[in-house]
């Protein structure tokens, strides 16, 4: 998956509705500003019960925390495990009820 120069490869965009029961498993996300991000357009609804497992985030533009996966806002019951960030910055998952952040790796060489 590629989001292009202006968008994330995967964007969980919440507005007036809740985002939940999403599985992002086994993807390659490349060449975007961020690999996966949350976004709230005009709303405050919660993102919860999301699994981000076994993905590769490669050559995304932002090389800082959140370049691979960026949950910037409060989320709950997000499982982020066994992902690889290759030349894509790191991972951001805020502390929240039920959140799991394990075995995610980061390397500068793909």
Order of alpha helices (4+ residues) and beta strands (2+ residues): beta-beta-beta-beta-beta-beta-beta-beta-beta-beta-beta-beta
